[in-house]
Amino acid sequence: MPGSTKSETKLENEIRVSYKSDALDYVYKAILLFETNDEVVLSGVGKAISSVVNVAEMVKRRAKGIHQFTKLYEKEHTIKREDTSGLKRNEKGEDKKSGDEEEQEEDENEKNKEEPSNRIIEFSTTVPCMKIILSKCEDKIDKNEIGYQKPIDEKDVNIGEAEESGTDTDHHIEEHTMNLPCGIIEDLKKGIEI
């Protein structure tokens, strides 16, 4: 058990952003969610916060009239791990002992090998979190609340139709992306699988 945490229930219109994954995958998911929902929630924890902001900005530049509400908070993160500190110290040989101490330690190691330690260490830490709500409906977001951002200028939004090029791959992509903004379609043609 390397580490375990409890997570909250994910909403139907929520995208949990990881710092390790490609931002364009999340942008594509958000655009698809906007076809059936008025709101899309992007959330991230720790290192993923910068990725959440990047995804939100990319979505706003590919869809018109998107209002944004940003919420920053922190939550307690509980981690449970198996205690292997004694074994790691012995395996690494960090502490050099005298001959008698080494023999005594070897006897203890033999006991540890026969009876594995099931001691679980639990500790808590506070992690920063971010939740960005992107909404097509301005009446669902309080414009006076801290964290609100109005939609970007329509001239900065890149929406367009897919171009016909005649290849099977392009045709396959266009079948599935008829109503998507052109920026997403271009990204899909560059290699993201549908």
PyMOL CGO cylinders between C-alpha atoms (Angstrom):
from pymol import cmd
from pymol.cgo import CYLINDER

trace = [
    CYLINDER, 0.00, 0.00, 0.00, 2.15, 2.93, -1.26, 0.3, 1, 1, 1, 1, 1, 1,
    CYLINDER, 2.15, 2.93, -1.26, -0.36, 5.63, -0.30, 0.3, 1, 1, 1, 1, 1, 1,
    CYLINDER, -0.36, 5.63, -0.30, -4.08, 6.02, -0.18, 0.3, 1, 1, 1, 1, 1, 1,
    CYLINDER, -4.08, 6.02, -0.18, -6.45, 8.93, 0.10, 0.3, 1, 1, 1, 1, 1, 1,
    CYLINDER, -6.45, 8.93, 0.10, -10.17, 9.45, 0.24, 0.3, 1, 1, 1, 1, 1, 1,
    CYLINDER, -10.17, 9.45, 0.24, -11.66, 11.38, -2.68, 0.3, 1, 1, 1, 1, 1, 1,
    CYLINDER, -11.66, 11.38, -2.68, -14.92, 13.19, -3.07, 0.3, 1, 1, 1, 1, 1, 1,
    CYLINDER, -14.92, 13.19, -3.07, -17.63, 12.03, -5.44, 0.3, 1, 1, 1, 1, 1, 1,
    CYLINDER, -17.63, 12.03, -5.44, -17.06, 13.33, -8.96, 0.3, 1, 1, 1, 1, 1, 1,
    CYLINDER, -17.06, 13.33, -8.96, -19.87, 15.33, -10.57, 0.3, 1, 1, 1, 1, 1, 1,
    CYLINDER, -19.87, 15.33, -10.57, -21.21, 14.42, -14.03, 0.3, 1, 1, 1, 1, 1, 1,
    CYLINDER, -21.21, 14.42, -14.03, -19.96, 17.71, -15.49, 0.3, 1, 1, 1, 1, 1, 1,
    CYLINDER, -19.96, 17.71, -15.49, -16.65, 17.75, -13.59, 0.3, 1, 1, 1, 1, 1, 1,
    CYLINDER, -16.65, 17.75, -13.59, -13.21, 17.23, -15.07, 0.3, 1, 1, 1, 1, 1, 1,
    CYLINDER, -13.21, 17.23, -15.07, -10.42, 16.46, -12.63, 0.3, 1, 1, 1, 1, 1, 1,
    CYLINDER, -10.42, 16.46, -12.63, -7.23, 17.82, -14.12, 0.3, 1, 1, 1, 1, 1, 1,
    CYLINDER, -7.23, 17.82, -14.12, -3.87, 16.15, -13.52, 0.3, 1, 1, 1, 1, 1, 1,
    CYLINDER, -3.87, 16.15, -13.52, -0.55, 17.90, -14.07, 0.3, 1, 1, 1, 1, 1, 1,
    CYLINDER, -0.55, 17.90, -14.07, 0.78, 14.81, -15.89, 0.3, 1, 1, 1, 1, 1, 1,
    CYLINDER, 0.78, 14.81, -15.89, -1.84, 14.59, -18.66, 0.3, 1, 1, 1, 1, 1, 1,
    CYLINDER, -1.84, 14.59, -18.66, -2.10, 16.56, -21.89, 0.3, 1, 1, 1, 1, 1, 1,
    CYLINDER, -2.10, 16.56, -21.89, -4.16, 19.75, -21.51, 0.3, 1, 1, 1, 1, 1, 1,
    CYLINDER, -4.16, 19.75, -21.51, -5.73, 19.33, -24.96, 0.3, 1, 1, 1, 1, 1, 1,
    CYLINDER, -5.73, 19.33, -24.96, -7.43, 16.12, -23.83, 0.3, 1, 1, 1, 1, 1, 1,
    CYLINDER, -7.43, 16.12, -23.83, -9.17, 18.08, -21.06, 0.3, 1, 1, 1, 1, 1, 1,
    CYLINDER, -9.17, 18.08, -21.06, -10.10, 20.90, -23.44, 0.3, 1, 1, 1, 1, 1, 1,
    CYLINDER, -10.10, 20.90, -23.44, -11.70, 18.38, -25.80, 0.3, 1, 1, 1, 1, 1, 1,
    CYLINDER, -11.70, 18.38, -25.80, -13.65, 16.81, -22.91, 0.3, 1, 1, 1, 1, 1, 1,
    CYLINDER, -13.65, 16.81, -22.91, -14.84, 20.23, -21.73, 0.3, 1, 1, 1, 1, 1, 1,
    CYLINDER, -14.84, 20.23, -21.73, -16.08, 21.19, -25.21, 0.3, 1, 1, 1, 1, 1, 1,
    CYLINDER, -16.08, 21.19, -25.21, -17.97, 17.88, -25.41, 0.3, 1, 1, 1, 1, 1, 1,
    CYLINDER, -17.97, 17.88, -25.41, -19.49, 18.43, -21.96, 0.3, 1, 1, 1, 1, 1, 1,
    CYLINDER, -19.49, 18.43, -21.96, -20.75, 21.87, -23.05, 0.3, 1, 1, 1, 1, 1, 1,
    CYLINDER, -20.75, 21.87, -23.05, -22.90, 20.12, -25.68, 0.3, 1, 1, 1, 1, 1, 1,
    CYLINDER, -22.90, 20.12, -25.68, -25.04, 18.59, -22.90, 0.3, 1, 1, 1, 1, 1, 1,
    CYLINDER, -25.04, 18.59, -22.90, -24.39, 20.88, -19.91, 0.3, 1, 1, 1, 1, 1, 1,
    CYLINDER, -24.39, 20.88, -19.91, -24.54, 24.62, -19.24, 0.3, 1, 1, 1, 1, 1, 1,
    CYLINDER, -24.54, 24.62, -19.24, -21.64, 24.37, -16.80, 0.3, 1, 1, 1, 1, 1, 1,
    CYLINDER, -21.64, 24.37, -16.80, -18.34, 22.53, -16.74, 0.3, 1, 1, 1, 1, 1, 1,
    CYLINDER, -18.34, 22.53, -16.74, -16.32, 22.26, -13.53, 0.3, 1, 1, 1, 1, 1, 1,
    CYLINDER, -16.32, 22.26, -13.53, -12.53, 21.97, -13.76, 0.3, 1, 1, 1, 1, 1, 1,
    CYLINDER, -12.53, 21.97, -13.76, -10.77, 20.96, -10.56, 0.3, 1, 1, 1, 1, 1, 1,
    CYLINDER, -10.77, 20.96, -10.56, -7.21, 20.26, -9.54, 0.3, 1, 1, 1, 1, 1, 1,
    CYLINDER, -7.21, 20.26, -9.54, -5.06, 19.78, -6.48, 0.3, 1, 1, 1, 1, 1, 1,
    CYLINDER, -5.06, 19.78, -6.48, -1.45, 20.77, -5.75, 0.3, 1, 1, 1, 1, 1, 1,
    CYLINDER, -1.45, 20.77, -5.75, 0.77, 20.76, -8.85, 0.3, 1, 1, 1, 1, 1, 1,
    CYLINDER, 0.77, 20.76, -8.85, -2.30, 20.48, -11.10, 0.3, 1, 1, 1, 1, 1, 1,
    CYLINDER, -2.30, 20.48, -11.10, -3.52, 24.01, -10.29, 0.3, 1, 1, 1, 1, 1, 1,
    CYLINDER, -3.52, 24.01, -10.29, -1.53, 25.59, -13.13, 0.3, 1, 1, 1, 1, 1, 1,
    CYLINDER, -1.53, 25.59, -13.13, -2.92, 22.96, -15.51, 0.3, 1, 1, 1, 1, 1, 1,
    CYLINDER, -2.92, 22.96, -15.51, -6.49, 23.81, -14.41, 0.3, 1, 1, 1, 1, 1, 1,
    CYLINDER, -6.49, 23.81, -14.41, -5.89, 27.48, -15.28, 0.3, 1, 1, 1, 1, 1, 1,
    CYLINDER, -5.89, 27.48, -15.28, -4.36, 26.57, -18.67, 0.3, 1, 1, 1, 1, 1, 1,
    CYLINDER, -4.36, 26.57, -18.67, -7.29, 24.31, -19.58, 0.3, 1, 1, 1, 1, 1, 1,
    CYLINDER, -7.29, 24.31, -19.58, -9.84, 26.97, -18.57, 0.3, 1, 1, 1, 1, 1, 1,
    CYLINDER, -9.84, 26.97, -18.57, -8.12, 29.63, -20.68, 0.3, 1, 1, 1, 1, 1, 1,
    CYLINDER, -8.12, 29.63, -20.68, -7.92, 27.30, -23.69, 0.3, 1, 1, 1, 1, 1, 1,
    CYLINDER, -7.92, 27.30, -23.69, -11.62, 26.43, -23.42, 0.3, 1, 1, 1, 1, 1, 1,
    CYLINDER, -11.62, 26.43, -23.42, -12.57, 30.12, -23.16, 0.3, 1, 1, 1, 1, 1, 1,
    CYLINDER, -12.57, 30.12, -23.16, -10.63, 30.80, -26.35, 0.3, 1, 1, 1, 1, 1, 1,
    CYLINDER, -10.63, 30.80, -26.35, -12.48, 28.07, -28.22, 0.3, 1, 1, 1, 1, 1, 1,
    CYLINDER, -12.48, 28.07, -28.22, -16.07, 28.79, -27.13, 0.3, 1, 1, 1, 1, 1, 1,
    CYLINDER, -16.07, 28.79, -27.13, -17.94, 32.11, -27.07, 0.3, 1, 1, 1, 1, 1, 1,
    CYLINDER, -17.94, 32.11, -27.07, -19.61, 33.62, -24.04, 0.3, 1, 1, 1, 1, 1, 1,
    CYLINDER, -19.61, 33.62, -24.04, -18.01, 31.49, -21.32, 0.3, 1, 1, 1, 1, 1, 1,
    CYLINDER, -18.01, 31.49, -21.32, -18.27, 33.02, -17.84, 0.3, 1, 1, 1, 1, 1, 1,
    CYLINDER, -18.27, 33.02, -17.84, -15.73, 31.88, -15.27, 0.3, 1, 1, 1, 1, 1, 1,
    CYLINDER, -15.73, 31.88, -15.27, -15.85, 31.57, -11.49, 0.3, 1, 1, 1, 1, 1, 1,
    CYLINDER, -15.85, 31.57, -11.49, -12.66, 30.56, -9.70, 0.3, 1, 1, 1, 1, 1, 1,
    CYLINDER, -12.66, 30.56, -9.70, -12.57, 29.18, -6.18, 0.3, 1, 1, 1, 1, 1, 1,
    CYLINDER, -12.57, 29.18, -6.18, -9.33, 28.61, -4.27, 0.3, 1, 1, 1, 1, 1, 1,
    CYLINDER, -9.33, 28.61, -4.27, -9.35, 26.60, -1.08, 0.3, 1, 1, 1, 1, 1, 1,
    CYLINDER, -9.35, 26.60, -1.08, -7.33, 24.06, 0.83, 0.3, 1, 1, 1, 1, 1, 1,
    CYLINDER, -7.33, 24.06, 0.83, -8.23, 20.68, 2.19, 0.3, 1, 1, 1, 1, 1, 1,
    CYLINDER, -8.23, 20.68, 2.19, -6.69, 18.23, 4.54, 0.3, 1, 1, 1, 1, 1, 1,
    CYLINDER, -6.69, 18.23, 4.54, -5.14, 15.30, 2.75, 0.3, 1, 1, 1, 1, 1, 1,
    CYLINDER, -5.14, 15.30, 2.75, -4.70, 12.11, 4.80, 0.3, 1, 1, 1, 1, 1, 1,
    CYLINDER, -4.70, 12.11, 4.80, -2.08, 9.63, 3.67, 0.3, 1, 1, 1, 1, 1, 1,
    CYLINDER, -2.08, 9.63, 3.67, -1.71, 6.08, 4.97, 0.3, 1, 1, 1, 1, 1, 1,
    CYLINDER, -1.71, 6.08, 4.97, 1.51, 4.18, 4.39, 0.3, 1, 1, 1, 1, 1, 1,
    CYLINDER, 1.51, 4.18, 4.39, 3.08, 0.99, 5.60, 0.3, 1, 1, 1, 1, 1, 1,
    CYLINDER, 3.08, 0.99, 5.60, 5.98, 1.69, 7.96, 0.3, 1, 1, 1, 1, 1, 1,
    CYLINDER, 5.98, 1.69, 7.96, 9.16, 0.36, 6.39, 0.3, 1, 1, 1, 1, 1, 1,
    CYLINDER, 9.16, 0.36, 6.39, 11.55, 2.87, 7.94, 0.3, 1, 1, 1, 1, 1, 1,
    CYLINDER, 11.55, 2.87, 7.94, 13.51, 0.27, 9.96, 0.3, 1, 1, 1, 1, 1, 1,
    CYLINDER, 13.51, 0.27, 9.96, 13.91, -2.02, 6.97, 0.3, 1, 1, 1, 1, 1, 1,
    CYLINDER, 13.91, -2.02, 6.97, 15.03, 0.81, 4.68, 0.3, 1, 1, 1, 1, 1, 1,
    CYLINDER, 15.03, 0.81, 4.68, 17.66, 1.92, 7.14, 0.3, 1, 1, 1, 1, 1, 1,
    CYLINDER, 17.66, 1.92, 7.14, 19.04, -1.61, 7.41, 0.3, 1, 1, 1, 1, 1, 1,
    CYLINDER, 19.04, -1.61, 7.41, 18.94, -2.28, 3.66, 0.3, 1, 1, 1, 1, 1, 1,
    CYLINDER, 18.94, -2.28, 3.66, 20.76, 0.96, 2.88, 0.3, 1, 1, 1, 1, 1, 1,
    CYLINDER, 20.76, 0.96, 2.88, 23.28, 0.40, 5.67, 0.3, 1, 1, 1, 1, 1, 1,
    CYLINDER, 23.28, 0.40, 5.67, 23.29, 4.07, 6.57, 0.3, 1, 1, 1, 1, 1, 1,
    CYLINDER, 23.29, 4.07, 6.57, 24.29, 3.58, 10.21, 0.3, 1, 1, 1, 1, 1, 1,
    CYLINDER, 24.29, 3.58, 10.21, 27.53, 1.66, 10.61, 0.3, 1, 1, 1, 1, 1, 1,
    CYLINDER, 27.53, 1.66, 10.61, 27.61, -0.25, 13.90, 0.3, 1, 1, 1, 1, 1, 1,
    CYLINDER, 27.61, -0.25, 13.90, 30.29, -2.02, 15.90, 0.3, 1, 1, 1, 1, 1, 1,
    CYLINDER, 30.29, -2.02, 15.90, 30.58, -5.81, 15.55, 0.3, 1, 1, 1, 1, 1, 1,
    CYLINDER, 30.58, -5.81, 15.55, 28.29, -6.59, 18.53, 0.3, 1, 1, 1, 1, 1, 1,
    CYLINDER, 28.29, -6.59, 18.53, 25.64, -4.10, 17.43, 0.3, 1, 1, 1, 1, 1, 1,
    CYLINDER, 25.64, -4.10, 17.43, 25.70, -5.49, 13.88, 0.3, 1, 1, 1, 1, 1, 1,
    CYLINDER, 25.70, -5.49, 13.88, 25.10, -9.04, 15.14, 0.3, 1, 1, 1, 1, 1, 1,
    CYLINDER, 25.10, -9.04, 15.14, 22.22, -7.86, 17.33, 0.3, 1, 1, 1, 1, 1, 1,
    CYLINDER, 22.22, -7.86, 17.33, 20.77, -5.93, 14.40, 0.3, 1, 1, 1, 1, 1, 1,
    CYLINDER, 20.77, -5.93, 14.40, 21.06, -9.00, 12.13, 0.3, 1, 1, 1, 1, 1, 1,
    CYLINDER, 21.06, -9.00, 12.13, 19.08, -11.02, 14.71, 0.3, 1, 1, 1, 1, 1, 1,
    CYLINDER, 19.08, -11.02, 14.71, 16.37, -8.32, 14.70, 0.3, 1, 1, 1, 1, 1, 1,
    CYLINDER, 16.37, -8.32, 14.70, 16.34, -8.33, 10.88, 0.3, 1, 1, 1, 1, 1, 1,
    CYLINDER, 16.34, -8.33, 10.88, 15.80, -12.10, 10.87, 0.3, 1, 1, 1, 1, 1, 1,
    CYLINDER, 15.80, -12.10, 10.87, 12.80, -11.60, 13.18, 0.3, 1, 1, 1, 1, 1, 1,
    CYLINDER, 12.80, -11.60, 13.18, 11.47, -8.85, 10.91, 0.3, 1, 1, 1, 1, 1, 1,
    CYLINDER, 11.47, -8.85, 10.91, 11.74, -11.11, 7.88, 0.3, 1, 1, 1, 1, 1, 1,
    CYLINDER, 11.74, -11.11, 7.88, 9.83, -13.86, 9.65, 0.3, 1, 1, 1, 1, 1, 1,
    CYLINDER, 9.83, -13.86, 9.65, 7.17, -11.51, 11.03, 0.3, 1, 1, 1, 1, 1, 1,
    CYLINDER, 7.17, -11.51, 11.03, 6.47, -8.71, 8.53, 0.3, 1, 1, 1, 1, 1, 1,
    CYLINDER, 6.47, -8.71, 8.53, 5.54, -5.39, 10.10, 0.3, 1, 1, 1, 1, 1, 1,
    CYLINDER, 5.54, -5.39, 10.10, 1.91, -4.41, 9.51, 0.3, 1, 1, 1, 1, 1, 1,
    CYLINDER, 1.91, -4.41, 9.51, 2.30, -1.07, 11.21, 0.3, 1, 1, 1, 1, 1, 1,
    CYLINDER, 2.30, -1.07, 11.21, 0.48, 1.64, 9.25, 0.3, 1, 1, 1, 1, 1, 1,
    CYLINDER, 0.48, 1.64, 9.25, 1.55, 5.25, 9.53, 0.3, 1, 1, 1, 1, 1, 1,
    CYLINDER, 1.55, 5.25, 9.53, -1.14, 7.86, 8.94, 0.3, 1, 1, 1, 1, 1, 1,
    CYLINDER, -1.14, 7.86, 8.94, -0.37, 11.54, 8.56, 0.3, 1, 1, 1, 1, 1, 1,
    CYLINDER, -0.37, 11.54, 8.56, -2.22, 14.61, 7.35, 0.3, 1, 1, 1, 1, 1, 1,
    CYLINDER, -2.22, 14.61, 7.35, -1.11, 17.54, 5.27, 0.3, 1, 1, 1, 1, 1, 1,
    CYLINDER, -1.11, 17.54, 5.27, -2.90, 20.53, 3.80, 0.3, 1, 1, 1, 1, 1, 1,
    CYLINDER, -2.90, 20.53, 3.80, -2.97, 20.83, 0.01, 0.3, 1, 1, 1, 1, 1, 1,
    CYLINDER, -2.97, 20.83, 0.01, -4.08, 23.79, -2.14, 0.3, 1, 1, 1, 1, 1, 1,
    CYLINDER, -4.08, 23.79, -2.14, -7.07, 23.17, -4.41, 0.3, 1, 1, 1, 1, 1, 1,
    CYLINDER, -7.07, 23.17, -4.41, -8.69, 25.04, -7.27, 0.3, 1, 1, 1, 1, 1, 1,
    CYLINDER, -8.69, 25.04, -7.27, -12.12, 24.71, -8.81, 0.3, 1, 1, 1, 1, 1, 1,
    CYLINDER, -12.12, 24.71, -8.81, -13.04, 26.68, -11.93, 0.3, 1, 1, 1, 1, 1, 1,
    CYLINDER, -13.04, 26.68, -11.93, -16.67, 26.75, -13.03, 0.3, 1, 1, 1, 1, 1, 1,
    CYLINDER, -16.67, 26.75, -13.03, -17.12, 27.61, -16.69, 0.3, 1, 1, 1, 1, 1, 1,
    CYLINDER, -17.12, 27.61, -16.69, -20.70, 28.54, -17.57, 0.3, 1, 1, 1, 1, 1, 1,
    CYLINDER, -20.70, 28.54, -17.57, -22.59, 29.44, -20.72, 0.3, 1, 1, 1, 1, 1, 1,
    CYLINDER, -22.59, 29.44, -20.72, -25.37, 30.98, -18.59, 0.3, 1, 1, 1, 1, 1, 1,
    CYLINDER, -25.37, 30.98, -18.59, -24.47, 34.22, -16.86, 0.3, 1, 1, 1, 1, 1, 1,
    CYLINDER, -24.47, 34.22, -16.86, -27.45, 33.95, -14.49, 0.3, 1, 1, 1, 1, 1, 1,
    CYLINDER, -27.45, 33.95, -14.49, -25.92, 30.89, -12.77, 0.3, 1, 1, 1, 1, 1, 1,
    CYLINDER, -25.92, 30.89, -12.77, -22.85, 32.81, -11.56, 0.3, 1, 1, 1, 1, 1, 1,
    CYLINDER, -22.85, 32.81, -11.56, -22.85, 35.74, -9.12, 0.3, 1, 1, 1, 1, 1, 1,
    CYLINDER, -22.85, 35.74, -9.12, -20.93, 38.49, -10.93, 0.3, 1, 1, 1, 1, 1, 1,
    CYLINDER, -20.93, 38.49, -10.93, -20.25, 40.36, -7.67, 0.3, 1, 1, 1, 1, 1, 1,
    CYLINDER, -20.25, 40.36, -7.67, -18.54, 37.46, -5.94, 0.3, 1, 1, 1, 1, 1, 1,
    CYLINDER, -18.54, 37.46, -5.94, -14.75, 37.30, -5.73, 0.3, 1, 1, 1, 1, 1, 1,
    CYLINDER, -14.75, 37.30, -5.73, -13.39, 35.01, -8.43, 0.3, 1, 1, 1, 1, 1, 1,
    CYLINDER, -13.39, 35.01, -8.43, -15.79, 35.98, -11.25, 0.3, 1, 1, 1, 1, 1, 1,
    CYLINDER, -15.79, 35.98, -11.25, -14.39, 36.70, -14.73, 0.3, 1, 1, 1, 1, 1, 1,
    CYLINDER, -14.39, 36.70, -14.73, -16.55, 37.89, -17.59, 0.3, 1, 1, 1, 1, 1, 1,
    CYLINDER, -16.55, 37.89, -17.59, -16.25, 36.21, -21.02, 0.3, 1, 1, 1, 1, 1, 1,
    CYLINDER, -16.25, 36.21, -21.02, -13.28, 37.22, -23.14, 0.3, 1, 1, 1, 1, 1, 1,
    CYLINDER, -13.28, 37.22, -23.14, -13.76, 39.46, -26.17, 0.3, 1, 1, 1, 1, 1, 1,
    CYLINDER, -13.76, 39.46, -26.17, -15.42, 37.57, -29.05, 0.3, 1, 1, 1, 1, 1, 1,
    CYLINDER, -15.42, 37.57, -29.05, -12.63, 38.64, -31.43, 0.3, 1, 1, 1, 1, 1, 1,
    CYLINDER, -12.63, 38.64, -31.43, -10.21, 36.56, -29.29, 0.3, 1, 1, 1, 1, 1, 1,
    CYLINDER, -10.21, 36.56, -29.29, -12.32, 33.40, -29.59, 0.3, 1, 1, 1, 1, 1, 1,
    CYLINDER, -12.32, 33.40, -29.59, -11.21, 30.97, -32.32, 0.3, 1, 1, 1, 1, 1, 1,
    CYLINDER, -11.21, 30.97, -32.32, -14.35, 29.21, -33.61, 0.3, 1, 1, 1, 1, 1, 1,
    CYLINDER, -14.35, 29.21, -33.61, -14.60, 27.93, -37.19, 0.3, 1, 1, 1, 1, 1, 1,
    CYLINDER, -14.60, 27.93, -37.19, -15.63, 25.08, -39.45, 0.3, 1, 1, 1, 1, 1, 1,
    CYLINDER, -15.63, 25.08, -39.45, -13.48, 22.08, -40.26, 0.3, 1, 1, 1, 1, 1, 1,
    CYLINDER, -13.48, 22.08, -40.26, -11.71, 22.13, -43.61, 0.3, 1, 1, 1, 1, 1, 1,
    CYLINDER, -11.71, 22.13, -43.61, -12.23, 19.32, -46.11, 0.3, 1, 1, 1, 1, 1, 1,
    CYLINDER, -12.23, 19.32, -46.11, -8.96, 17.71, -47.15, 0.3, 1, 1, 1, 1, 1, 1,
    CYLINDER, -8.96, 17.71, -47.15, -10.18, 14.39, -48.49, 0.3, 1, 1, 1, 1, 1, 1,
    CYLINDER, -10.18, 14.39, -48.49, -8.12, 11.94, -46.43, 0.3, 1, 1, 1, 1, 1, 1,
    CYLINDER, -8.12, 11.94, -46.43, -9.78, 9.11, -44.52, 0.3, 1, 1, 1, 1, 1, 1,
    CYLINDER, -9.78, 9.11, -44.52, -8.34, 10.26, -41.20, 0.3, 1, 1, 1, 1, 1, 1,
    CYLINDER, -8.34, 10.26, -41.20, -9.57, 13.81, -41.69, 0.3, 1, 1, 1, 1, 1, 1,
    CYLINDER, -9.57, 13.81, -41.69, -13.00, 12.53, -42.77, 0.3, 1, 1, 1, 1, 1, 1,
    CYLINDER, -13.00, 12.53, -42.77, -13.19, 10.30, -39.68, 0.3, 1, 1, 1, 1, 1, 1,
    CYLINDER, -13.19, 10.30, -39.68, -12.32, 13.23, -37.43, 0.3, 1, 1, 1, 1, 1, 1,
    CYLINDER, -12.32, 13.23, -37.43, -14.81, 15.53, -39.16, 0.3, 1, 1, 1, 1, 1, 1,
    CYLINDER, -14.81, 15.53, -39.16, -17.64, 13.00, -38.68, 0.3, 1, 1, 1, 1, 1, 1,
    CYLINDER, -17.64, 13.00, -38.68, -17.16, 13.19, -34.90, 0.3, 1, 1, 1, 1, 1, 1,
    CYLINDER, -17.16, 13.19, -34.90, -16.38, 16.89, -34.62, 0.3, 1, 1, 1, 1, 1, 1,
    CYLINDER, -16.38, 16.89, -34.62, -18.94, 18.66, -36.80, 0.3, 1, 1, 1, 1, 1, 1,
    CYLINDER, -18.94, 18.66, -36.80, -19.89, 21.19, -34.09, 0.3, 1, 1, 1, 1, 1, 1,
    CYLINDER, -19.89, 21.19, -34.09, -16.50, 21.62, -32.44, 0.3, 1, 1, 1, 1, 1, 1,
    CYLINDER, -16.50, 21.62, -32.44, -14.41, 24.77, -32.79, 0.3, 1, 1, 1, 1, 1, 1,
    CYLINDER, -14.41, 24.77, -32.79, -11.70, 24.59, -35.45, 0.3, 1, 1, 1, 1, 1, 1,
    CYLINDER, -11.70, 24.59, -35.45, -8.83, 24.80, -32.95, 0.3, 1, 1, 1, 1, 1, 1,
    CYLINDER, -8.83, 24.80, -32.95, -9.92, 21.53, -31.39, 0.3, 1, 1, 1, 1, 1, 1,
    CYLINDER, -9.92, 21.53, -31.39, -10.34, 19.89, -34.80, 0.3, 1, 1, 1, 1, 1, 1,
    CYLINDER, -10.34, 19.89, -34.80, -6.81, 20.95, -35.82, 0.3, 1, 1, 1, 1, 1, 1,
    CYLINDER, -6.81, 20.95, -35.82, -5.45, 19.50, -32.58, 0.3, 1, 1, 1, 1, 1, 1,
    CYLINDER, -5.45, 19.50, -32.58, -7.31, 16.25, -33.22, 0.3, 1, 1, 1, 1, 1, 1,
    CYLINDER, -7.31, 16.25, -33.22, -5.83, 16.01, -36.70, 0.3, 1, 1, 1, 1, 1, 1,
    CYLINDER, -5.83, 16.01, -36.70, -2.35, 16.36, -35.19, 0.3, 1, 1, 1, 1, 1, 1,
    CYLINDER, -2.35, 16.36, -35.19, -2.68, 13.09, -33.32, 0.3, 1, 1, 1, 1, 1, 1,
    CYLINDER, -2.68, 13.09, -33.32, -5.20, 12.93, -30.50, 0.3, 1, 1, 1, 1, 1, 1,
    CYLINDER, -5.20, 12.93, -30.50, -7.33, 9.82, -30.92, 0.3, 1, 1, 1, 1, 1, 1,
    CYLINDER, -7.33, 9.82, -30.92, -11.12, 10.04, -30.79, 0.3, 1, 1, 1, 1, 1, 1,
]
cmd.load_cgo(trace, "trace")
